[in-house]
Amino acid sequence: VLDTLRYVKHETDCWLEITTLLIPGQNDGNDEIDAMTRWIAAELGTDVPLHFSAFHPDYRMTDVAPTPAITLARARKIALDNGLRHVYTGNVHDREGGATFCAGCGAVLIERDWHEILGYELDAKGACPHCGTALAGRFGAEPGRFGRRRIPLRVAMR
């Protein structure tokens, strides 16, 4: 997995974001989160978005408790303290954890609640309108309006 992440980041033109499902008692310890986020910063860069998603009991894991919101907030803080600039919480209502902040001036550039975009403050070039710092990523002049909908993706095997 780590080699694939390095390859996608450094050898392709694909935009890379990482999602980690935090499962209580499995992968939510401070040391593991610290090591992972330090690796991401060193190997992939501080602009790669990282999403910490809450686990919800289902199927064969109904005996595991859901991820507490405080765990997501703690993981997010560790990642931010390790230099990652775009760290998000998912599968929960957390406006701060869903917001995109400018790396230059700290302004909120994209405000979200769960899957809904509530505010979009990027200029036409994808930069902060307050200080001009470019936001890493690929952005349109207007935000998408997908909400909770999914977009089908067809993959052809050669």
C-alpha atoms as an extended CHARMM CRD file, in Angstrom:
* protein
*
       158  EXT
         1         1  VAL       CA              0.0000000000        0.0000000000        0.0000000000  PROA      1               0.0000000000
         2         2  LEU       CA              2.7580000000        2.4580000000        0.9030000000  PROA      2               0.0000000000
         3         3  ASP       CA              4.5900000000        1.8370000000       -2.3740000000  PROA      3               0.0000000000
         4         4  THR       CA              1.3390000000        2.3960000000       -4.2690000000  PROA      4               0.0000000000
         5         5  LEU       CA              0.7080000000        5.6860000000       -2.4710000000  PROA      5               0.0000000000
         6         6  ARG       CA              4.2540000000        6.8320000000       -3.3170000000  PROA      6               0.0000000000
         7         7  TYR       CA              3.7670000000        5.7780000000       -6.9350000000  PROA      7               0.0000000000
         8         8  VAL       CA              0.4190000000        7.5740000000       -7.3280000000  PROA      8               0.0000000000
         9         9  LYS       CA              1.7870000000       10.7490000000       -5.7220000000  PROA      9               0.0000000000
        10        10  HSD       CA              5.1490000000       10.9380000000       -7.4810000000  PROA      10              0.0000000000
        11        11  GLU       CA              4.7400000000        9.0470000000      -10.7620000000  PROA      11              0.0000000000
        12        12  THR       CA              1.2250000000        9.9100000000      -11.9720000000  PROA      12              0.0000000000
        13        13  ASP       CA             -0.9070000000       12.9580000000      -12.6300000000  PROA      13              0.0000000000
        14        14  CYS       CA             -3.6830000000       11.7060000000      -10.3270000000  PROA      14              0.0000000000
        15        15  TRP       CA             -4.8950000000       13.7950000000       -7.4230000000  PROA      15              0.0000000000
        16        16  LEU       CA             -4.3210000000       11.7860000000       -4.2310000000  PROA      16              0.0000000000
        17        17  GLU       CA             -6.3540000000       11.8600000000       -1.0310000000  PROA      17              0.0000000000
        18        18  ILE       CA             -6.1640000000        9.2760000000        1.7440000000  PROA      18              0.0000000000
        19        19  THR       CA             -9.0160000000        7.9950000000        3.9000000000  PROA      19              0.0000000000
        20        20  THR       CA             -8.4460000000        6.0520000000        7.1040000000  PROA      20              0.0000000000
        21        21  LEU       CA            -11.3420000000        4.3570000000        8.8770000000  PROA      21              0.0000000000
        22        22  LEU       CA            -10.5750000000        4.6070000000       12.5940000000  PROA      22              0.0000000000
        23        23  ILE       CA            -11.8260000000        1.5000000000       14.3970000000  PROA      23              0.0000000000
        24        24  PRO       CA            -11.8360000000        1.6450000000       18.2170000000  PROA      24              0.0000000000
        25        25  GLY       CA             -9.1730000000       -0.6110000000       19.6840000000  PROA      25              0.0000000000
        26        26  GLN       CA             -7.7930000000       -1.5430000000       16.2600000000  PROA      26              0.0000000000
        27        27  ASN       CA             -6.0290000000        1.4550000000       14.7280000000  PROA      27              0.0000000000
        28        28  ASP       CA             -6.9480000000        4.4990000000       16.8130000000  PROA      28              0.0000000000
        29        29  GLY       CA             -3.9220000000        4.7380000000       19.1170000000  PROA      29              0.0000000000
        30        30  ASN       CA             -1.8530000000        7.9150000000       19.3010000000  PROA      30              0.0000000000
        31        31  ASP       CA              1.4020000000        6.1640000000       18.3410000000  PROA      31              0.0000000000
        32        32  GLU       CA             -0.0760000000        4.5860000000       15.2070000000  PROA      32              0.0000000000
        33        33  ILE       CA             -1.7170000000        7.8240000000       14.0860000000  PROA      33              0.0000000000
        34        34  ASP       CA              1.4800000000        9.7540000000       14.8100000000  PROA      34              0.0000000000
        35        35  ALA       CA              3.6320000000        7.3300000000       12.7900000000  PROA      35              0.0000000000
        36        36  MET       CA              1.1810000000        7.2950000000        9.8780000000  PROA      36              0.0000000000
        37        37  THR       CA              0.8720000000       11.0700000000        9.6440000000  PROA      37              0.0000000000
        38        38  ARG       CA              4.6300000000       11.6030000000        9.9610000000  PROA      38              0.0000000000
        39        39  TRP       CA              5.1180000000        9.1320000000        7.0940000000  PROA      39              0.0000000000
        40        40  ILE       CA              2.5340000000       10.9220000000        4.9350000000  PROA      40              0.0000000000
        41        41  ALA       CA              4.1940000000       14.3010000000        5.5470000000  PROA      41              0.0000000000
        42        42  ALA       CA              7.6920000000       12.9590000000        4.7900000000  PROA      42              0.0000000000
        43        43  GLU       CA              6.8930000000       10.6840000000        1.8450000000  PROA      43              0.0000000000
        44        44  LEU       CA              3.8690000000       12.2830000000        0.1710000000  PROA      44              0.0000000000
        45        45  GLY       CA              3.9490000000       15.9020000000        1.3050000000  PROA      45              0.0000000000
        46        46  THR       CA              1.9770000000       18.1050000000        3.6410000000  PROA      46              0.0000000000
        47        47  ASP       CA             -0.6700000000       19.0370000000        1.0500000000  PROA      47              0.0000000000
        48        48  VAL       CA             -2.0560000000       15.4900000000        0.6060000000  PROA      48              0.0000000000
        49        49  PRO       CA             -5.5310000000       15.5410000000        2.1880000000  PROA      49              0.0000000000
        50        50  LEU       CA             -6.1320000000       12.9770000000        4.9180000000  PROA      50              0.0000000000
        51        51  HSD       CA             -9.6410000000       11.9630000000        5.9640000000  PROA      51              0.0000000000
        52        52  PHE       CA            -10.2490000000       10.2130000000        9.2970000000  PROA      52              0.0000000000
        53        53  SER       CA            -13.6170000000        8.4640000000        9.0530000000  PROA      53              0.0000000000
        54        54  ALA       CA            -15.7200000000        7.1920000000       11.9270000000  PROA      54              0.0000000000
        55        55  PHE       CA            -16.4690000000        3.4790000000       12.0980000000  PROA      55              0.0000000000
        56        56  HSD       CA            -20.0970000000        2.4200000000       12.5360000000  PROA      56              0.0000000000
        57        57  PRO       CA            -20.8990000000       -1.1740000000       13.6170000000  PROA      57              0.0000000000
        58        58  ASP       CA            -22.2590000000       -3.2980000000       10.7790000000  PROA      58              0.0000000000
        59        59  TYR       CA            -22.1970000000       -6.7610000000        9.2120000000  PROA      59              0.0000000000
        60        60  ARG       CA            -19.4980000000       -8.8780000000       10.9010000000  PROA      60              0.0000000000
        61        61  MET       CA            -18.3080000000       -6.1290000000       13.2360000000  PROA      61              0.0000000000
        62        62  THR       CA            -21.4670000000       -5.3750000000       15.2010000000  PROA      62              0.0000000000
        63        63  ASP       CA            -19.5930000000       -6.0880000000       18.4460000000  PROA      63              0.0000000000
        64        64  VAL       CA            -17.2780000000       -3.0810000000       17.9600000000  PROA      64              0.0000000000
        65        65  ALA       CA            -18.3680000000        0.3100000000       19.2700000000  PROA      65              0.0000000000
        66        66  PRO       CA            -18.6680000000        3.2640000000       16.8990000000  PROA      66              0.0000000000
        67        67  THR       CA            -15.7300000000        5.6460000000       16.7290000000  PROA      67              0.0000000000
        68        68  PRO       CA            -16.2510000000        8.4860000000       19.2150000000  PROA      68              0.0000000000
        69        69  ALA       CA            -16.0750000000       12.0090000000       17.7880000000  PROA      69              0.0000000000
        70        70  ILE       CA            -13.3190000000       12.8120000000       20.2830000000  PROA      70              0.0000000000
        71        71  THR       CA            -11.1370000000       10.1130000000       18.6840000000  PROA      71              0.0000000000
        72        72  LEU       CA            -11.5030000000       11.7490000000       15.2690000000  PROA      72              0.0000000000
        73        73  ALA       CA            -10.6920000000       15.1650000000       16.7500000000  PROA      73              0.0000000000
        74        74  ARG       CA             -7.6030000000       13.7200000000       18.4960000000  PROA      74              0.0000000000
        75        75  ALA       CA             -6.3930000000       12.0480000000       15.2880000000  PROA      75              0.0000000000
        76        76  ARG       CA             -6.9480000000       15.2700000000       13.3560000000  PROA      76              0.0000000000
        77        77  LYS       CA             -4.9270000000       17.2540000000       15.9060000000  PROA      77              0.0000000000
        78        78  ILE       CA             -2.0330000000       14.7720000000       15.7510000000  PROA      78              0.0000000000
        79        79  ALA       CA             -1.9760000000       15.0130000000       11.9460000000  PROA      79              0.0000000000
        80        80  LEU       CA             -2.1120000000       18.8180000000       11.9840000000  PROA      80              0.0000000000
        81        81  ASP       CA              0.6430000000       18.9310000000       14.6260000000  PROA      81              0.0000000000
        82        82  ASN       CA              2.7520000000       16.7450000000       12.3040000000  PROA      82              0.0000000000
        83        83  GLY       CA              2.4520000000       19.3250000000        9.5340000000  PROA      83              0.0000000000
        84        84  LEU       CA             -0.3920000000       17.9990000000        7.3920000000  PROA      84              0.0000000000
        85        85  ARG       CA             -2.3950000000       20.9630000000        6.1180000000  PROA      85              0.0000000000
        86        86  HSD       CA             -5.6710000000       19.3780000000        5.0610000000  PROA      86              0.0000000000
        87        87  VAL       CA             -6.9980000000       16.9150000000        7.6240000000  PROA      87              0.0000000000
        88        88  TYR       CA            -10.6840000000       16.0860000000        7.7660000000  PROA      88              0.0000000000
        89        89  THR       CA            -13.1040000000       14.1030000000        9.8930000000  PROA      89              0.0000000000
        90        90  GLY       CA            -15.7570000000       12.0220000000        8.1580000000  PROA      90              0.0000000000
        91        91  ASN       CA            -18.9580000000       10.0900000000        8.8180000000  PROA      91              0.0000000000
        92        92  VAL       CA            -19.8180000000       12.6630000000       11.5010000000  PROA      92              0.0000000000
        93        93  HSD       CA            -21.2000000000       16.1830000000       11.7040000000  PROA      93              0.0000000000
        94        94  ASP       CA            -18.0800000000       18.2670000000       12.4120000000  PROA      94              0.0000000000
        95        95  ARG       CA            -17.9390000000       21.6140000000       10.6680000000  PROA      95              0.0000000000
        96        96  GLU       CA            -14.4060000000       22.4100000000       11.7930000000  PROA      96              0.0000000000
        97        97  GLY       CA            -13.1730000000       18.9330000000       10.8640000000  PROA      97              0.0000000000
        98        98  GLY       CA            -14.8740000000       19.2110000000        7.4790000000  PROA      98              0.0000000000
        99        99  ALA       CA            -13.5450000000       22.6660000000        6.6250000000  PROA      99              0.0000000000
       100       100  THR       CA            -10.6570000000       23.4510000000        4.2940000000  PROA      100             0.0000000000
       101       101  PHE       CA             -8.3960000000       26.1880000000        5.6420000000  PROA      101             0.0000000000
       102       102  CYS       CA             -5.9310000000       28.3530000000        3.7100000000  PROA      102             0.0000000000
       103       103  ALA       CA             -2.3380000000       27.2990000000        4.4320000000  PROA      103             0.0000000000
       104       104  GLY       CA             -1.2920000000       30.9440000000        4.0550000000  PROA      104             0.0000000000
       105       105  CYS       CA             -3.6830000000       32.9700000000        6.2040000000  PROA      105             0.0000000000
       106       106  GLY       CA             -5.9080000000       30.3760000000        7.9110000000  PROA      106             0.0000000000
       107       107  ALA       CA             -9.1570000000       31.5830000000        6.3320000000  PROA      107             0.0000000000
       108       108  VAL       CA            -11.9300000000       29.0280000000        5.8400000000  PROA      108             0.0000000000
       109       109  LEU       CA            -11.9860000000       28.3480000000        2.0900000000  PROA      109             0.0000000000
       110       110  ILE       CA            -14.5010000000       25.4970000000        1.9210000000  PROA      110             0.0000000000
       111       111  GLU       CA            -17.0490000000       24.9580000000        4.6690000000  PROA      111             0.0000000000
       112       112  ARG       CA            -18.7910000000       21.5850000000        4.8810000000  PROA      112             0.0000000000
       113       113  ASP       CA            -21.2340000000       19.7820000000        7.1110000000  PROA      113             0.0000000000
       114       114  TRP       CA            -21.1120000000       16.0520000000        6.4860000000  PROA      114             0.0000000000
       115       115  HSD       CA            -21.4520000000       15.8430000000        2.6830000000  PROA      115             0.0000000000
       116       116  GLU       CA            -22.9130000000       19.2940000000        2.0750000000  PROA      116             0.0000000000
       117       117  ILE       CA            -20.8300000000       22.2720000000        0.9540000000  PROA      117             0.0000000000
       118       118  LEU       CA            -21.9950000000       25.3180000000        2.9150000000  PROA      118             0.0000000000
       119       119  GLY       CA            -19.3860000000       27.8360000000        1.7910000000  PROA      119             0.0000000000
       120       120  TYR       CA            -16.9050000000       28.0520000000       -1.0990000000  PROA      120             0.0000000000
       121       121  GLU       CA            -14.3350000000       30.8510000000       -0.9820000000  PROA      121             0.0000000000
       122       122  LEU       CA            -11.9050000000       30.0660000000       -3.8030000000  PROA      122             0.0000000000
       123       123  ASP       CA            -11.1550000000       32.3480000000       -6.7160000000  PROA      123             0.0000000000
       124       124  ALA       CA            -11.3450000000       31.1130000000      -10.3230000000  PROA      124             0.0000000000
       125       125  LYS       CA             -7.7620000000       29.7790000000      -10.1150000000  PROA      125             0.0000000000
       126       126  GLY       CA             -8.3480000000       27.8120000000       -6.8930000000  PROA      126             0.0000000000
       127       127  ALA       CA             -6.6080000000       30.3110000000       -4.6220000000  PROA      127             0.0000000000
       128       128  CYS       CA             -7.5210000000       32.0650000000       -1.3930000000  PROA      128             0.0000000000
       129       129  PRO       CA             -9.2830000000       35.3560000000       -2.1650000000  PROA      129             0.0000000000
       130       130  HSD       CA             -7.8140000000       36.8770000000        1.0200000000  PROA      130             0.0000000000
       131       131  CYS       CA             -4.0740000000       36.2500000000        0.5730000000  PROA      131             0.0000000000
       132       132  GLY       CA             -3.7030000000       34.6240000000       -2.8640000000  PROA      132             0.0000000000
       133       133  THR       CA             -2.2300000000       31.3250000000       -1.6090000000  PROA      133             0.0000000000
       134       134  ALA       CA             -3.0500000000       28.5290000000       -4.0680000000  PROA      134             0.0000000000
       135       135  LEU       CA             -4.9640000000       25.5960000000       -2.6010000000  PROA      135             0.0000000000
       136       136  ALA       CA             -3.5170000000       22.2460000000       -3.6330000000  PROA      136             0.0000000000
       137       137  GLY       CA             -6.0530000000       20.2060000000       -5.5860000000  PROA      137             0.0000000000
       138       138  ARG       CA             -8.2870000000       20.4470000000       -8.5880000000  PROA      138             0.0000000000
       139       139  PHE       CA            -11.1470000000       22.8940000000       -8.3600000000  PROA      139             0.0000000000
       140       140  GLY       CA            -13.8060000000       24.3510000000      -10.5990000000  PROA      140             0.0000000000
       141       141  ALA       CA            -15.1360000000       27.8750000000      -10.5050000000  PROA      141             0.0000000000
       142       142  GLU       CA            -18.1930000000       26.5520000000       -8.6560000000  PROA      142             0.0000000000
       143       143  PRO       CA            -18.4200000000       23.8020000000       -6.0410000000  PROA      143             0.0000000000
       144       144  GLY       CA            -19.9540000000       20.4460000000       -6.8940000000  PROA      144             0.0000000000
       145       145  ARG       CA            -23.4200000000       19.7450000000       -5.5680000000  PROA      145             0.0000000000
       146       146  PHE       CA            -23.2550000000       16.0130000000       -5.0230000000  PROA      146             0.0000000000
       147       147  GLY       CA            -24.2550000000       15.8280000000       -1.3800000000  PROA      147             0.0000000000
       148       148  ARG       CA            -24.6080000000       12.1850000000       -0.3530000000  PROA      148             0.0000000000
       149       149  ARG       CA            -25.0830000000       10.9510000000       -3.9130000000  PROA      149             0.0000000000
       150       150  ARG       CA            -22.5410000000        8.6590000000       -5.4740000000  PROA      150             0.0000000000
       151       151  ILE       CA            -21.1350000000        8.9840000000       -8.9660000000  PROA      151             0.0000000000
       152       152  PRO       CA            -20.8480000000        5.6890000000      -10.8390000000  PROA      152             0.0000000000
       153       153  LEU       CA            -17.3740000000        4.9000000000      -12.0850000000  PROA      153             0.0000000000
       154       154  ARG       CA            -16.7900000000        2.3760000000      -14.8340000000  PROA      154             0.0000000000
       155       155  VAL       CA            -13.3800000000        0.7650000000      -14.9110000000  PROA      155             0.0000000000
       156       156  ALA       CA            -12.3510000000       -1.1620000000      -18.0070000000  PROA      156             0.0000000000
       157       157  MET       CA             -9.7730000000       -3.9030000000      -17.6530000000  PROA      157             0.0000000000
       158       158  ARG       CA             -7.3560000000       -4.3050000000      -20.5350000000  PROA      158             0.0000000000
